[in-house]
Amino acid sequence: MPGREAAKDRAIAALLGGALGDALGMPTQLLSPVEIRHAYGFVDRFVTPSADHPVSKGLPAGTITDDTEQALLLGRILVESGQSFDHRRWVNALVDWERDVKARGSYDLLGPSTKRAIDAINDGIAPEEAGRGGDTNGAAMRIAPVGIMMPMEPLDALVAKVAETCRSTHNTSVAIATASAVAAAISFGIAGGSWHKAVEHAAEAASLGAKLGYGPAGANVPDRIGRACEIVHGRSEQEAIRLIAEQVGTGVAALESVPAAFAVLKVAEGDPWRAAVVAANLGGDTDTIGAIAAGMAGACAGTPGLPLGKVAQLKGIDIDQVKALAADLVAARFDWAGGKEAA
């Protein structure tokens, strides 16, 4: 098992990998694959959004979005909460964050489930009830800090922490199952695991998460992830991009975008930048799929797997703050594990 420094390196890579996928997919989000090719060609570098983009217009190339901002926000709340997640502090942080986003003129960048839940909370609905309709990918997109902080064993403790963070905005079995899958893959990577094996552990966590939250059980999440990976097996990158878009789906629904992210991880063979590139060209919710896939890849590859030149081009993110947060989350992880790393 890796020591603290190795775990911290992978934690940094998970957060920065997610930022790379987010920023590369920022100008292509909401567009179809045809529209992406028409506007930018094949996206394998940071590009400036088109002037008429519905949500990203005016942002410089390489700018992160709500995916990364909310992940870093959740990470800080986790650190400040200690062993018991401070639900009220998280809700207040989200409300404050929403206010700041509105001030920046970017309210449309909020995901639909988070937007509905925050509006409900502002209207006086109890936070634990506000999230019972959230079945989109907002929980999975920001869950990386939970995967960094929580050891793989006991797995039910990791999934319980995922469910806690989902309660106010995504308190459904589908959202918890998909977020648990992502968190488990990242946790396995932080413990020194490979991306190949991470997918297996993700399915197990998804099965546990499917038993929690409101709504129909999300028991088909492991099957969807497995099917998505099967679809792209042995395919070229371009063919895989087409198949993911056509047969897996790339919308904001958690049952589309999270399996798509695992398929992207497989196509990229665990390479964070390739994962970001594949996701950016899918169409649909490209920034979120990219953030999830490249974050999982980063956790399993560590910083040697990151393109440092691309990291230096990121905008809207403080790298020193990311490193400090990664260190704090890893310290909390070792506290959970009783002073030693646990896979």
N, C-alpha and C positions, 0 to 999 in steps of 0.2 A: 504494500500500500504506500502511496506517496506521503511524504511529510508535508508540513504546513507550507513550505515555500513552493513545492510542486503543486499542491492544491491551489494555492493563491495564484500561481501562474495560469492554471486552467480556468480559475474563476474569472480572472481578467480577460482571458480569451473568450469565455462564454459571453461576457457583457459586451466586449468590443466586437465580437463576431455578430452578435445580434444587432449592434449599431450599424455595422457594414451592410447587412442584409436589409435593414430598415431604410438606410439612406439610398442604397442603390435602387430599391423599389419605389422610393418616394415619387419620382416623376412618372412611373408607369402604372401606379395604382389606379384602379377603376377603369382602365382602358382594356380593350380586347387585344389579343395578340396581333391582329391585323393593324389596329390603330397604333400599337407600340412600334411595329416595323415602319409604318408610314411616318411617324413623328420622329423616331430616333434611330432607325435601323436596329441591328442587334445590340442590345445594351450590355456592354462588358466594361464600362467605365462610368464614373459619375457624370450625369448629364443634367442640364438645366431644364426644368419643366416647360412644356409648351405654354405660350402666353394665354391660351384659353383653357388650361387644365382646371377642372372643377374645384379642386381643393389645394393643389400644390403650386399654382401659378404664383410667381414672385419669389419663390424660395431659391436660394443659391444651390448649385449642384453640390451634392454631398451632405445635405442637411438632414438630420435625423427628424423623426416625427413623434407622435404620441406613443408609439410602440416602445421606443427607447426611454422616453421621458417617464412613462408610467412604470416601467421596469425599475429604473433607478429610484423612483419615488417609493415604490413598494419595498425595495431593498433597504432603504433608510428607515422606513417604518418598522420593518422586521428587526433591524438592529436595535432601534430604540425601544421596542416592545419587550425584548428579552425572551424568556422561555414561553411566556403567554402572550399571544398576539393581541395587540391593543386595537380592537375593532373600531372603537370610536375615533381614535387618532387617525386611523386609515381613512375612515369616511370623511373626517374633516379635511384631511390632506387632499383627498380627491375633489371635494367641493372647492377648496382653495385653488387647486390646480385647474379646475374647470373655469374658475373666474379669471385666472391668468390667461388661459387659452382664449377665452372670449375677448379679453383685452388686446390680445395679439391678432384678433380677427380670424382665428382658425378654429372656430367652434365646430365646423363640419368635419374636422379631423377626429373628433370623438367617435368611438364605435357606438352602434345603435343600442346595445344592451347597457353600456356604461352611461350613455346619455339619458336613457329612460330612467335608470336607477337613480342617478344624481338628481334628475328633475323630481322624481318621487320623494327622495329624501328632503329636498328643498321644500316640498309641499307638505312635509310632516309625516310621511310614511316611515315606519320603523326600519332601520337599515337591514335587519335580518329578513324583512318581508320584501324590501325593494328589489332584491335580486332574483326573485323566484321565476322571472320570465327570461332570464339571460341565458341564451343558448348559442351565442356567437363566440368569436375567438378572442375576445378581449382578455379573458382570464389567462389563456394559454400564451398570449403574446407578451405578457409581463411577468410570467411565473418563474423565469430563470433564477432570480434571487432565492426563491424557496429551494430550488434544486441545488444551489450552491450551499445554502445554510444547512440543509437537512441531509444526514447520512442516508444511505440506502436501507440500512437496517436499524430498527424495525421498519419495514415498508409501510405498515399501516400508520405509523407516526408521520411519515413523510406525506402520505395521502391526506391525513387529518389536517396537517398544516396547510396543504393546498386548499382543502375545503374551507378552512377558516378564512383564508384570503379571498375566497370566491363569494362569501356569504352576501355581501352588500350589493354586488352587481351581477354575479353569475352563479346564483345558488340553485343550479339545476344539475341533474346527474350527468347530462351530456357535457356541460362545460367543465364540471369537476373531473370527469373521466379523461377528457382530452388534455386538460391542464396537468393532471397527474402524470399522464404519459410523457409530456414534455419535461416536467420537473424530474421524473425518474431518469430519463435519458441524460439530463444534465448532471444529476447527482452521481450517476454511474461514471460519467466522464471525469468529474472532479476527483473521484476516487481512483483514477488511473485507467479506467476501462476504455475499450475501443468502441467506435461508432457501430460496428457490426453487432456486438453484444448488447449495446445500449437499446436497440430496438426491441429485443426480447424482454428486457426489464421494463421497458415502457408499456408493453402490452399487459404485463402482470399488474402494474400500478393502475392502468386504465380499468382493469376488471374490478379492482377494489374501489376506485373512485366512482364507478358506475352505480354503486349501491348507496351513494349519498346524494343529498339534494332533492329538489322537487322535480316533478315531471316523469315521463316514461324513463325507464332504466336505460342507461347508456351502454348496455352490455355489448353492443355491436361495434364499439370503438376499436377494440383490438382487431376484430375482423376487418374493419375498414382500413386500418393501418397496414395490416398484412396484405390485403388485396391491392392497395396502392403500391406497395413495394413490389409485388408480383408483376403488376402491369408494366413497370419500367425495367424489370430484370433483363439484362442483355441488350437493351436498346441503346441506340446512339443518343447523344445529348439532345439533338434537335427532335428526334422522334419521341423521346421521353417527354419533352416539353409539350408536344402536341397531345400525347396520350394523357398526361396529367390534366391538362386543360379540358379535354373532351370527356374523359372517363372518370376522373376523380373529382374534379370541380375545384374552383379557386375562389369561391365567394366567401363572405364573412361568416357563414355558418360554420360552427366548430367542426361539424362532421364532414365538411369539405376541406377547409384550409389546413387543419392539423394533419390528417392523413396525407394531404398534398405535401406538407413540409417534410414528413418522413420519407416520402418518395423522392423529394429533392435531395435529401441527405444521402440517399442510396445512389442516385444518379451522380452526385458530386463525389462519391466515395469518401465522404468525411472531410472534404476540403472546404473550409469556410468560405473562401472567396468564390469558388465554383458554385457552391450552394447559393450564394447571393446572386450570382449571374443567372443561374437557371431560374430561380424564383422571379427575378426582375422581368423575365421575358414570357412568363406564363399568362399574364393578363389577370384581371380580377384584383384580389387583395394582395398584391405583390409585395408590398412593404412588410406586411405582417407575416406572410409565408416566409419571406426572406429572413426576417428577424428570428423567427422560430428555428428555421433550418440551420442558418449560419450560427446561431447561438448554440445549438446542440453540437454542431461540428466543432465550434471553438472549444467547448468544454472537453471534447475528446481529443483534440489536437494540441491544445496549449498555444502559447504565443508564438512558438516557432512555425506554426501553421498559418499564421496571419500575414497578410501582405502589409508590412509596416508603412510602406509608402501610401497605400490607400487609407490606412488608419489616420495618417497625418493630414489627409484631405477632408476628414470628417468635420462638419460644422454643427454648432449648437450643442456640443458636448465637451466637458472638461475631463481630459484623460487622467489628470492627477486625482480628481474626485472619484473617478471610476476605480482607479487602483486602490484608493483608500477604502471605498465601499467593499471591494472584493476582499481586502484584508480583514475587514470587520466581519463579513459574512463567514469567511473561513474560520476565524477565531470562534464564532458562535457554533460553527459546525463541530469543531473539536470539543467544545463544551458539551454539545449534545452527545457526542460519541464517547464521553468520559475521558477526554484527554488524548485520544488517539483516533486516527482516521479509520472510518469504517465504510466498507463498500456495501 
